[in-house]
């Protein structure tokens, strides 16, 4: 993520009422998480069920 992207995410989430702690946890997850193919397929399948 670029600095501009990170800053815009922080600003928007703060505007939406997210706490600094929650924003930090979210950005850490995005930066550090390495999803497996199985995890991605599962999430996509869940989205199809909700449609």
Beta strands, then each sheet from edge to edge (+ up, - down):
end
